[in-house]
Amino acid sequence: MSPFDVKPTGTGYPAPTKPKVTVVTVVLNSCEFMEATILSILGQTYENLEYVVIDGGSTDGTLDIIDRYKSRIDRLVVEKDRGIYDAMNKSAKLVTGDYLIFMNSGDEFATEQSVAELSACARDDETLIYGGWIVRYSWGLERAGHPARPGDFWRGMFVQHQSVMVKTQYFREHQFDLTLGLGADYAFLLQLINSGAKVSECGTIVSRVSAGGASDNNRKGVLMAHWDQARRYYPGLKTDVHYLKAIARERLAAFVKKCLPASVVKGIISSKA
């Protein structure tokens, strides 16, 4: 079997041995979006599910929202952290599931079957299972996103972390490197893939993610961070030329966005959906 396999959704493990899946939500001052994220997770039909919430010390009412659902949250931690990846790393000591999914505030599962569909693809002791996603824009547009082919992983982040399910034990042993900033998630995935671990794409849309996050708002910084990581595993002129072109395109896009009215920019994005 190839290390990379696209698997249709199906029954997966027999019911008595379905893997336990932990969903972790990391949040800080997100009262506008937190409830939708919580309801998306609590609404999953998958029975062998654990829910952990890690709040970085919210002061805007987010904790009041969390308190409404406290009886259905298995673990809740409220304490300051050193950023999103530090908060996500904390989950390694809290979760008890076989697999781990990060669904942070502002994002949601695509359907109430999403966790069940991902877990159904865990058939061969895979370390990583991933699927597609839908990007939501503030004006209502939704656009589907699909993972890159295995041969193109060097080109940059090939999947949204909200659509990834990783073995908990692997995450405990290989957490996000806090020194890498915006490149931490890509570095984690490249390390996993190049370790020879079993990786499978599950043929389903897993999550709905909101445009305008930290990575979207600093695309040049993200590309630079990804380039640095790609060169570690895929060194050579091909990699360098790809990222130089990508950075040039991003600079041009940023310039155009500044020059054009917001309505025109929205129209351009919508035309590509």
N, C-alpha and C positions, 0 to 999 in steps of 0.2 A: 504494500500500500504506500502511495506517495505521502510525504509529510503534510501535503496540502490536499484536502478533499472538500469538494462542495457537496453538502449533504442535504437532501430534501428533508423537510420537517416530517415527523412521523411519531411512532409510539416510543422510540428510544428504549431506555431501560424498562423492564417490567415494573409495575407499580410498586412492589415492595422494596425495590432497590433504586428508586429514582434518587438521584443525588440531591443532597441538601444544598440549596442556593441561598446565599446571603446577599441582600441588596443594601448598599451603603449610600446614604445621602450626606454629603458635606455641604454646610450652609453657613453663611454669615450675612446678616441683615438683608434678608430676601423675603420680607413679609408679603410682597405682591405676588410671588410665584410659588412659595413653599407649599401651600395647601394643595395646589394642583399636582405637584410632584408626589406628595404623600398619598393622595387619593389614587394616583396612577399605580403606585406600588401596592397599596393595600387592596386594590381592586383586581390584582392578579389571581387567576384561577389556580395557579400552581400551589399545591398544598404544602410541600416540603420547603417552606420559605421562611427565612429569618430576615428581620429588618433592623438595621442599625442606623442611628442618626448621630452625626458629629457636628455640633454647633461651635463656632469659634468665639462665642461670646456676644451674640446678637443683642442689640439695644433698640430695635425698631418695631418690636411686636412679633417677630418671628417665633420667639419662644412661647408666646401665648398661643400661636397656631399649633405648634408642636404639642403643647400641653393638652389640647383637645383630643389628640390621638395617642396620648402617652400609653394608654392601656394596651395598644396594639403595636407598640414599638418595643422590640426585645431588649435593645440596649440604647441608652441615650447618654452621650458625653457632652458636657458644656464646659469648654475651657479655651483659652487663647491658644493660637497656634502660629506657626511661621509661614502660613500661606496654604494654598489649596493642596499641594502635594504632601506637605507635612501632615495636614489633617487626614488625607487619604491613607498615608502610611500608618497612622494611629490605629486604623481599623484592623491591622494585622493581628493585634493582640486582643481584639474584641470579638471577632467573628468566629463562628463554629461551623459554618457551611463547608461543603466540599468545593464549591465554586463561589466566586465573588463577582458582583457586578456593581459598578459605581454609577448611580443615577442621582446627580447632584441637583440642587434646587434650580428650578427654571426649565428642567428637562423632564420628559415623561416617556413611559413605554408607549409604543405605537398602538398596541391593543392590549386587552386584558389577557391574551394568550401568549404574550411575548416571552415571558420566562419559561413557560411550558414548551414553546417551540425551540428555544435555545437548548434547554435541558434535554429535549428529545434527540438532539444531535450529539450528545455526549455518549457515544457508543463504543469508543475504542481508547478510552483512557486519555483523551486529548488534554493538553495543557491549556490550550486557548481555542475558544470557539467564538466566531464573530458573524455579524450580519450587516444588513443595510440600515439606512436611517432616512429621516425626513427633516430637512432644515426649514424652520419657520421664521418668517420675517415679520417685523413689527406691524406692517400694513396688511397682513393676512395671507401673503403668498406662501405656499409650501412647495418645496422642491425636493425630489427624491435624490438620495446619494447612495452610491454603490461602492463596495470595497474594491481596491485595485487588485489586479492579478498578482499572484506571488512573484512573478518576474519583475514587477514594477515597484516593489516595496522600497527600493532605494530612492525613488522619486519624492518621497515625503510621507507624511502621515496618511496611511492607507485606509484608515477606518476611524470612526468616532468612538471614543472610549465608552460612551453610553451604550454602544452596541457590541461590547466585548464582554465575554465571560471567561475568567481565568481561574485556574486551580488555586485555591487558597494557599496551599503549601508552597507553591512556587512563588506567590506574592510575598509570603513571609520571608522567604530566602532571598528574594531579589526585589527590594522595594524601590520606589522612585528616588533617584539621586537628586537631592535638593539643590545641589550646586549647579544643575543644568538648566534651571529656570524653565522657560517655555518649551525646552526640548526634552524634558524629563519623561513624558509619556511616550514619545517616539523612541527615545533611547531604551526604555523598558521593553517595548515591543520588538525592536531590532535585536536586542540581546536574547530575548526569548526565541525568536525565529531562528537565529543563527546558532542556538544551542543544540539544535536537532530535535527539540520537543515537537510533539504531534500538534498540528494546527489544522483546524477545519473551518471552512466557511459554511454557515447555515443559510440556506436559501430563503431568507425571510427578512422583512423590514422589522427591526427591533425597537428603534427609539425615535422620538421626536425631539430635536434639539433646537434651541433658540439661537438665531444669528446675533452677532454683536457681543460675544463673550471676549475674554481676555485675548485669546488667540486671533480672533477676527479683527480686533482693534489694534493689533501690532503684528500685521502680517509680515512685514520685513524682518522683525525680530524673530518670528517663528521660523521663517525660511533660513535665516542665518544659523539658528540653533539646529535645525534639521540637517542643513548642509554639513555642519560640524560632525554630527552623528553618522550621517551617511558615509562620510569619508573614512570613518573607522572601519566599516564593514565592506564598503564598495569603493575603494580608492581608485582614482584614475581621472583622465581628462573628461570622459563621458559624464561622470558625476559632477565635476566642477562646471562644465559648460551648462548642464541642465539647471543648476542652481543659480548661476549667473544670469541666465535668461529669465528664470522665474523672478528673481529680484528686480530685474529691469522692468518686467511686465507689471510687477506690483507697484513700483515707483510711478510708472505711467498711469496705472489705474487710480492711484491715490491723487495724482495731479488732476486727472479728469474729474474725479469726484468733487474736488475743491472748486473747479471751474463751472461745472454744470449745476443747474437747479436740482434739488432733491427729487422732484417729480420725474425729471428726465433720467436720473440715475436709477430710480425705481423701475422705470419703463425698460431700461436696458437689462436689468437683472431679471425682470419678469419675462422678457423675450427669450431668455436662455433657459427658462424652466421647462 
